[in-house]
């Protein structure tokens, strides 16, 4: 049962990630070495929707530690 839920969660994260990329017009699927723009906005938006930091990191393709840092209250502008 737990393995099935984990699989569903992974697939949902992929679908959310693809939808988010389409909404923001991101056509790059590989790491070009450039710093991604608006990651903080995306992380805060997904957190406001109730997603956990671990899932947000997977969706936006950022390290978990970076997402946690972005979501700390002192980082909001």
FENJOFEN-V824772 format. One record per residue. RES is the residue in one letter. SS is DSSP state (H for helix, E for strand, C for the rest). OMEGA is omega in degrees with one decimal (none if undefined). D_CENTER is the distance of its C-alpha to the mean C-alpha in whole Angstrom. Layout:
RES & SS & OMEGA & D_CENTER
RES & SS & OMEGA & D_CENTER
This chain:
X & C & -178.1 & 25
X & H & 179.2 & 22
X & H & 178.4 & 22
X & H & 178.4 & 22
X & H & 177.7 & 19
X & H & 178.0 & 17
X & H & 178.7 & 17
X & H & 178.7 & 16
X & H & 179.2 & 13
X & H & -179.5 & 12
X & H & 177.4 & 14
X & H & 177.7 & 12
X & H & 178.4 & 8
X & H & 179.7 & 10
X & H & 177.8 & 11
X & H & -179.8 & 9
X & H & 179.2 & 7
X & H & 178.1 & 11
X & H & 179.4 & 11
X & H & 178.3 & 9
X & H & 179.4 & 10
X & H & -179.6 & 14
X & H & -177.9 & 14
X & H & 176.0 & 13
X & C & 179.4 & 15
X & C & -178.4 & 13
X & C & -179.5 & 16
X & C & 179.7 & 15
X & C & 177.0 & 14
X & C & -179.4 & 15
X & C & -178.2 & 15
X & C & -178.7 & 18
X & C & 178.5 & 18
X & C & 176.7 & 17
X & C & -179.5 & 15
X & C & 179.6 & 12
X & C & 174.0 & 13
X & C & 178.4 & 11
X & H & 179.9 & 8
X & H & 178.2 & 10
X & H & -179.7 & 10
X & H & -179.5 & 7
X & H & 179.4 & 6
X & H & 178.5 & 9
X & H & -179.1 & 10
X & H & 177.2 & 7
X & H & 178.5 & 9
X & H & 177.5 & 12
X & C & 174.8 & 12
X & C & 179.3 & 12
X & C & 178.2 & 9
X & C & -178.8 & 9
X & H & -178.9 & 8
X & H & 179.6 & 8
X & H & 178.6 & 6
X & H & 179.2 & 3
X & H & 178.6 & 4
X & H & -177.0 & 5
X & H & -175.8 & 3
X & H & 175.9 & 3
X & C & 179.6 & 6
X & C & 176.4 & 7
X & C & -179.3 & 9
X & H & -179.8 & 9
X & H & 178.3 & 12
X & H & 179.4 & 11
X & H & 178.6 & 8
X & H & 177.9 & 11
X & H & 179.8 & 13
X & H & -176.6 & 11
X & C & 177.4 & 12
X & C & -175.9 & 15
X & H & -178.0 & 18
X & H & -179.2 & 20
X & H & -179.2 & 17
X & C & -179.9 & 17
X & C & none & 19
